[in-house]
Amino acid sequence: MSPVAAHLAQLIHREGPITFDRFMEVALYGEGGFFATGHGAGRSGRDFVTSPEVGPLFGACAARALDRLWRALDEPDPFLVVEAGAGNGRLAREVLRAAPACLPALRYVLVERSAALRAEQRERLALEPADEALGPFVRRTNEDEAVPALSAGPVFTALEELPALSANGTVVIANELLDNLPFGIAQWDGRRWLEVRVGLRGPDRFEEVLVPTDADLGYSVPPGTRVPIPRGMEEWWRACDGVVQHGFVLVIDYATAMAELGSRPWLRTYRAHAIGTDPLDAPGEQDITADVVLEQLDTTAPFPRVRTDRQADWLRALGIDELVDEGRRTWEAGAERGDIEALAGRSRATEAAALTDPGGLGAHCVLLFGAGGAGGAFTW
């Protein structure tokens, strides 16, 4: 039995069947868990590919998005950007390479729970101490208060959790994070809600145990329908509320409506770039993920949703087609030399096709939430 499975078995022996979100927390984020050991997004030796791992084009478009959000916030300096679930730092590195206009004001905080992935971030970025996330600082004349110096960016730093700080203009980015936040599972039997708990079947096998719950989840679904209980998402939004006083939260994920839960699989596992097995199998060795339910997202978010786009449309609004054309011209000009810049230009068309594929990454939802009155009639 793996250490993760042994830990879960001990919990169940001690407390009885546990909720699915507790099982998921240990399996993904506990000691020896899936993300804690460096699994996750990437190509060779990893388990799935997210948009930043396709190539630098996604990061270039994200840099343009940050510029537009920065301008919508009246170009604050410092401009605090918090990437939640930053993984190995690939997106942050590509944003830096794209050199957005906001760069001199940029204070970029990578938030990642996995120590292994935070170590990889240092291979891609020069990270400053966490207490200098808004630094460097200067003192105002005849005042004791130290304030962030203007045009001192970019500053990059990394934290394990969302920071206990905020700035006048803040953006939180969560790319394929919310689908991995621990969630419970409830099932409507036509008369009442049952919660799925995880028990033991034998010494090293886990099984579902359905337990009646008095909670009225308030969803109208056909009998037999299972729905996620968004406990992890509720906690994450509470943390966001302390970070973003005036600004935006940009969520990119695969999402669905409550009415679709009974007609499509919304709970999945991944391992080594393939669909995994049952979520209760081999805890710690495969990813556990779920579609984000739009109604639950709106209910748990403390800020109003101001825009909803498909990733394909969002990227086109940010000029991905122009970037592909620019790459094609670079390739044509340097094809005979075959240098790295020319080859990178040629690859943009392939990257764009993957990022805008309506049957894949292009179908992701891009959801923008505005805090403190930000947003309004914002357009990309």
N, C-alpha and C positions, 0 to 999 in steps of 0.2 A: 504494500500500500504506500502511495506517495505521501510525503509530509503534509501536503494540502488535504488530501483525502483523510489522513489520520486526524488532522486538526478538526475537520468537519465531523468526523465520526465521534470524537470526544465531545464536541458541542452537543450533538444529538443524544449521546448517552447521558449527558449531564442535565440537559434541559428538555428533552423530548424533541419531536419534529420541529424544525426551524423554518422561518419564512424564506421564500425564494430569494428575496433581496439580501438576506444574511448569507445564504449559500453563495450567491453571486459575488458579494463583497470579498469573501475569503478566497473564492476561486480565482478572481481576477486581480485583486489588489492586496491580498494578505501575503504574509511571508512565504516566498516560493510560488506565489500565484502567477497567473499568465502574464500580466503586464509587469509585475515586480521583477520578473526574471528577464525582461528585455524583449519579450515577444511583442507582436503587433504589426504596425504598418511598415512596409518596405518590400524589397524584391527578394534577392537571394537570402535564404535562411529565415525569412519572416513569414507572415501568415496571411496578409491581405494587402492590397494596394489602395491607398487613399489618393485624393487628387494631388496633393503636394508631391507624392512619390512618383507620379507620372512623368514629371520633368519640371523645369523652371517656369514654364508658361503660366501655371496656376498662380505661383507666387508673384509673377509680374502683374497679373490682373488683380490680385489681392492688394498689391501696393497701390494700384490706381484706385481701388475701392477705399483704401485708407485715406488717400488724398481727398477724395470727394466727401468723406465723412468729416475729415478735418476742416475742410472749407465750410461745410454745413454748420460746424460748431464755432465758426468765426476764427479759425486758425489759432487755437490755443497753444501756448508755449509755457510749460511743457505740455506735450500731447501724450497722454498715457494710453498705451495699447496693451491689453492683457490677453494673451493667447491661452485659453483654458484647454488642457489636454494637448500640450504642445509636442508631445512625443519626443522624437530625436532632434528636433529643431530645424527640420528641413524647410518648413514654410517660412520661419523667421529669417533663415539665411537667404532665401530667394527674395523676400521683401527687401532686405538690405541690398542685395545685388541689383535690384531694379531701381534703386536710388529715387524713391518718390520725393515729391516736393516737400513733404512734411518732415523729411529726415533730420534737419537741424533741430526740430522741436521734439523729436521722437524719443520717448522712454518706453521701451518694449520689455514687458515682463512675461517670461515663459513659465507657465504653471504646469507642472508634471509630477504626479505622485511617485512614479517609478524612479528610484535612484539610479538604476541601470540606464534608463533613457536620459536622465539629466546628465549623466556622465558623457553620453554621446553628444549632447548639445555642445559641450565644451570643445569637441572636435570640429564643430562647424562655426562656432561664434566665439568672439571675445566677450566673456561675461564679466560684469562688474559685481562687486558685493551687493547683496540684496538690500542692505540699508542705504544704498545709493541709487535706488530705483528712480528717484526723481532728481538726483543730483546731476552735476555738482551744484553746491549752494553758495550763495553770497549773502552778505548782510546789507540791509537797507541803511542808508545814512541816518544816523541818530536814532536807530531802532535796534532792539536786540534780536528781533525775529530774523531767522535765516530763511531765505526764499530761493527756489531753484533759479539758476542762472539761465538767461535766455540764449537761444541758439547754441546750446551746448550738446546737442544730440549728434548722432544717435547713442543712446545708452541701452545696453541689453543686460538683463539679469534673469535669474531663474529662481523659482520658489516651488515648494511642495504643494501649497494650497493657495487659493485666491488671496491676494494681499489685503492687509488691513489698512489700506490707504486709498485715497481718491484724489482726482485733480479736477480742475474746472471743466476740462473736456476729456472724456474717457470713452474708449471703445473696448469692449470685450468681444473676442472672436472665439467661437467654439465650432471647429470643423470636425464633424463626426465624433463628437464627445457624448452628446446626450443619449445616444443609442446604447452607450456602455455604462451609464449611471445605473446603479442597482435598483431593480424594481421588483415588487411583489407581483403575484399573479392571482387573479380572482376569476371565478367561473359562475355564470348565472344559470341556475338549474330550472328556471321558470317560476320559482316561488321565492327563492332567497339566494344570497351570494355565498359562495363557498371560497375559501382561500386555499391555494395550493401551498402545502408545506412539504418539507423534505425530511424523510425518515430513512431508516436503515433497513435493508433487506439482506440479511446475512452480514458477515463481518466486513465486507469491502464493497458492497453494492448499495446505491442510494435509490430510493423510490418516492413517488408522490404520495402524499396523504392529504385528502380533502377534508377541511375543517370548516364547519359552519361559522359564519361571522355575522355579528349583529349590525355591522356598518352598512348603511345604504349608500352605495357608490353613486347613485343618481344617474346611471346610464340606462338607456332603453335599448336592449339588444336581444336577439333571439335566444331561446334556451340553448344551453350548451356552449355559448360564446365565451371565450376567455379574453380578458382585458388586462393590460399591465396596471399595476398600482404604482404611480410615479413617485415613490418615496425619495429616491436619490435625486430626481429632478427638482422636487420641492426644496430639498436642502440646498442644492446648487443655486437655485434662484434666490434663496434667502441670502446666501453669501454674495451674489451679484448685487443685491439691493444695497449692500454696504459699500460696494466699490463704485458703482455708477450713480452719481447724483445728477449729473447733466451729461448726457452722451447717448451711446448706442450699444446694443448687444446684437451681434451678428451671429446667427445660428445657421449652420449648413449641415444638413443631415437627410437621411431618407425618412420620409414621414408619410402618414396615412390618416384618413378620417376614421372616426369611431365606427361609422357604419360599415366600413370595409373589413373590420377585424375578423368577422365570422366567415369571410369568403376568401381569405388569403393567409398564407403563413406569415406571421409577424415576428416570430421568435426563431432566431437562427444561431448556428455556431459555425466558426471558421477555424481551420488549422492547415498550415502549410499550403496556402492559396487554393484550398478546396473546402467544400461544405463539410462541416464536422458531423459528429454523431449527436445523440441525445444530449441535451444540456446537463444531465446529471452524470454523464459518463466522464471519466478522467478529469475531474476538477483540477484546474491549474494548467492543463495542457491544451486547452482550446478556448477561443474567444466566445463569449456569450453576448448576443446583441439583439436589439429589437427595434422595430419601426417606432419612431416618435409619433405619438397620437396628437394631432393638431389641437383638438379640443382640450386635452390635458395640458398642452403647452401654453395655451392662452389662459387657462385657469390658474396655473401655478406661477406664471410670469407676473412680477409686480409692475411691469411696464406694458403699455399698449403695443400691439404689433402694428407697424406702420407700412410695411411692404412685405409681399410674398412673391418670389420669383422662382422659376426653375433654374437650375444651375446653368443650363445651356443658354437661356435667355440673358441671365445675369452676366455671363462671360462675354456674350456678344455686345451687350450694352457697355461693357468696359473696354471694348476694342480688341477682342481676341482675333477677329478676322484681319484687322490691320496689322497686328503683330505677326500673324502667319505670313501675310504678304511681304512684310519687312524681312522676315526670315528667308523667304523664297528668293528675294533679291540678293540677300547676303550670300546665299548658296550659289546663285548663278554667277555672282561676281568672283567668288572664291573657289568654285568647283574644281578648277584645274589644280589649285594648290592643295585642296583637300584638307585645309587646316581646321582646327577645332571650332573656330567661330563659324566657318561655313557649314560644317557638319551639324552644329547646334541649330543653325538657321533652317537646315533641311528637316530636322526632326520636329520642328514646330507644327507642321501639318498633321503629323501622326499624333502628337500630344493633344492638339485641339480636337481631333476626331474622338479620342478617348474621353476627353473632358466634357464634350457636348453630346455624347452618345445617349439618345433618348431611352435606350434599354439598359443603361448603366449609370455612370456618374452624372451624366447630363440631366437625369431625372431627379437628382437631389433637390430638396427644397432649400431655398435661401430666404431666411426669415429675418427681418430687421425689426428690432424693438427700440423704441425711443423713450429715454428717461428724462425727467425734468423739463418736459415740453419740447424736446428735440424730435425732429422728424417732420411733422406736419405734412407738407406736400412734397417730401423728398423724392427725387428720382435719381436713378443711377446715370 
